[in-house]
Amino acid sequence: MQTKLGIKGGTGAALIPFLKKIGFVNSDGTPSDLYKRFRNPSESGAAVAAAIKHGYRSLFEMNEYAHDLGDSELKGLIVQATGLAEESPVVSLIHRTFKNLKEYADFNASDSALQSEGDDLVHGSTGAKTMTARSSSGIPGGMNLSYTINLNLPATADIAVFNAIFRSLKEHLLGAGE
């Protein structure tokens, strides 16, 4: 951010998690394939549309045409998704960011192109697992699934509590797919 884009200080540092969320940056901080497509002028609109659909997935799960909504409807959808009050500054920031990104997006790109770009996005953090499976139609490439587990551990010095938690995770989550 600082070297290539010249974005110094806190702004550049705050931008990286957002770019990861929308799929422009990989979990290791390197530019993703979606970002590389964005840099191609003939594909940039479709790449931004795919990034919006990925980064704002919860909005699109509630309304597949979230990008076509007017301001008040979009804001209502954001309120519904976040559970925050309509006058919340967070709702306002999400709304403005969505609208600003939408100016660069081409949602009229073929659905297969948007779907392909969305399928290529892989997000995760340390500890995330990614599984690849063939689609039922036998088409190579298959389907990518990932999950991230965040633990809020209790404030305790008793190691037995932590051992029990991690033993249970190992039994029920890690051992489940084997």
C-alpha positions in Angstrom: 0.0 0.0 0.0 2.7 2.4 1.0 5.2 1.5 -1.7 3.1 0.9 -4.8 -0.1 3.0 -4.1 1.4 5.7 -2.0 -1.2 5.3 0.7 0.6 6.1 3.9 -0.2 5.7 7.6 -3.4 4.3 9.1 -5.5 4.6 5.9 -3.3 2.1 4.1 -3.3 -0.3 7.0 -7.1 -0.1 7.3 -7.6 -0.6 3.6 -5.9 -4.0 3.5 -8.6 -6.0 5.5 -11.3 -4.5 3.3 -9.4 -5.5 0.1 -9.1 -9.0 1.6 -12.8 -9.1 2.3 -13.8 -8.2 -1.2 -11.1 -10.6 -2.7 -8.6 -8.1 -4.2 -5.9 -9.2 -1.8 -5.0 -12.8 -0.7 -4.7 -13.8 2.9 -0.9 -13.4 2.7 -1.3 -9.8 1.5 -0.4 -10.4 -2.2 -2.7 -9.2 -5.0 -5.3 -11.8 -6.0 -6.3 -13.0 -9.4 -9.5 -11.0 -9.1 -7.4 -7.8 -8.6 -5.3 -8.7 -11.6 -8.6 -9.0 -13.6 -9.6 -5.6 -12.2 -6.5 -4.1 -13.7 -7.5 -5.3 -17.2 -9.8 -2.5 -18.5 -12.0 -4.9 -20.4 -12.6 -7.0 -17.2 -12.5 -4.4 -14.5 -16.3 -3.8 -14.2 -17.0 -7.5 -14.0 -14.2 -8.0 -11.4 -15.6 -5.2 -9.2 -19.1 -6.7 -9.5 -17.8 -10.1 -8.4 -15.9 -8.4 -5.5 -19.0 -6.7 -4.4 -21.1 -9.9 -4.5 -18.4 -11.6 -2.5 -17.6 -8.9 0.0 -21.3 -8.1 0.6 -22.5 -11.7 0.4 -25.0 -11.3 3.2 -26.8 -8.5 1.4 -27.0 -10.6 -1.8 -28.2 -13.6 0.1 -31.1 -11.5 1.4 -31.7 -9.8 -2.0 -29.9 -11.1 -5.1 -30.5 -7.7 -6.8 -29.0 -5.6 -3.9 -27.0 -3.6 -6.5 -30.3 -2.4 -8.1 -31.9 -1.1 -4.9 -32.4 2.6 -4.3 -30.7 4.3 -1.4 -33.4 3.8 1.2 -34.0 0.1 0.3 -30.3 -0.6 0.3 -29.9 1.1 3.7 -32.8 -0.9 5.0 -31.1 -4.1 3.8 -27.9 -3.1 5.5 -29.8 -2.4 8.8 -31.5 -5.8 8.5 -28.1 -7.6 7.8 -26.2 -5.8 10.6 -28.9 -5.4 13.2 -27.6 -1.8 13.8 -29.8 1.3 14.0 -30.4 3.1 10.7 -28.6 6.2 12.0 -25.5 4.2 13.0 -22.3 5.6 11.5 -21.4 2.0 10.6 -24.5 1.6 8.5 -23.8 4.9 6.7 -20.2 3.9 6.0 -21.2 0.5 4.6 -23.9 2.2 2.5 -21.5 4.7 1.0 -18.7 2.2 0.4 -21.2 -0.1 -1.4 -22.4 2.7 -3.5 -18.9 4.0 -4.3 -17.8 0.5 -5.4 -20.9 0.0 -7.5 -19.9 3.0 -9.7 -17.1 0.9 -11.0 -19.0 -2.4 -11.3 -20.6 -4.0 -14.3 -23.3 -6.2 -13.1 -24.5 -6.8 -16.7 -21.4 -8.9 -17.4 -22.4 -12.5 -18.2 -23.6 -14.4 -15.1 -21.1 -17.2 -15.9 -18.2 -14.7 -15.8 -19.4 -13.2 -12.5 -19.9 -16.8 -11.1 -16.5 -17.9 -12.3 -14.8 -14.9 -10.7 -16.8 -15.4 -7.5 -15.8 -19.1 -7.4 -12.1 -18.2 -7.7 -12.2 -16.1 -4.5 -10.8 -17.9 -1.6 -10.7 -16.1 1.7 -9.5 -17.3 5.0 -7.2 -16.6 7.8 -4.7 -18.7 9.7 -6.5 -21.9 10.7 -9.0 -21.8 7.9 -9.5 -25.0 6.0 -10.3 -25.2 2.3 -11.8 -28.2 0.7 -12.2 -28.8 -3.0 -14.7 -31.1 -4.5 -15.8 -32.0 -8.0 -19.2 -30.7 -9.0 -21.8 -33.3 -9.4 -21.8 -32.6 -13.2 -18.1 -33.7 -13.3 -16.9 -30.3 -14.5 -13.3 -29.8 -13.5 -12.7 -27.0 -11.0 -15.5 -28.0 -8.7 -16.6 -26.1 -5.8 -14.4 -24.3 -3.2 -15.6 -24.3 0.4 -13.8 -22.7 3.4 -14.6 -22.1 7.0 -13.0 -20.1 9.8 -13.6 -20.8 13.4 -13.2 -18.0 15.9 -13.0 -18.9 19.5 -13.7 -16.7 22.4 -11.9 -18.4 25.2 -12.8 -17.9 28.9 -10.6 -15.9 31.1 -9.1 -18.7 33.2 -5.7 -20.0 34.3 -7.0 -23.6 34.5 -5.3 -25.5 31.7 -7.9 -28.3 32.0 -10.5 -25.9 30.6 -8.5 -25.2 27.5 -7.6 -28.9 27.1 -11.3 -29.8 27.2 -12.2 -27.2 24.6 -9.5 -28.2 22.2 -10.1 -31.9 22.7 -13.8 -31.4 21.9 -12.9 -29.3 18.8 -10.6 -32.0 17.6 -13.2 -34.8 18.1 -16.2 -33.0 16.7 -14.7 -30.8 13.9 -11.4 -32.2 12.8 -12.4 -35.8 13.1 -15.8 -35.3 11.5 -14.5 -35.3 7.9 -12.2 -38.3 8.3 
